[in-house]
Amino acid sequence: MLTIGDLAKSTGVKVPTIRYYEQMGLLTHTERSEGNQRRYSRREQERLSFIKHARELGLTIEAIRELIDLSEHPERPCADADRIAAEQLQAVRDKIARLRKLETELERIATHCHGSQIRDCYVIQALANHELCETDHA
């Protein structure tokens, strides 16, 4: 059995985050020692590692909750897990596309400035007037 501090060290998840995951129902409320310390099993450590990895991949709490539920029923088909992963992949691709637009526009603005004083600075002008942008990046 691990204390919450040991669990935090072994998984790289901070103690307040562990408590948050308990409140959200992603981790079960654990046993307590006679001294009222939380005690975590290997199963809870594995679950926390699962949650941490899923969060690193950008999955929402709701998606993680659904994946945990699916993992507790190993006889189910994996279509729902595949759907969750595909939805996250699409969300990441959408973010990448938006970031590419931002990159293009920022590069254009940053390299378009040839003024030597702020009153002639294209960066300041472009930020003040969205019509100077070439693309809609909002």
Summary of the structure (lengths in Angstrom):
residues: 138
radius of gyration: 23.4
end to end distance: 49.6
largest distance: 71.1
contacts: 323
relative contact order: 0.08
helix: 65%
strand: 4%
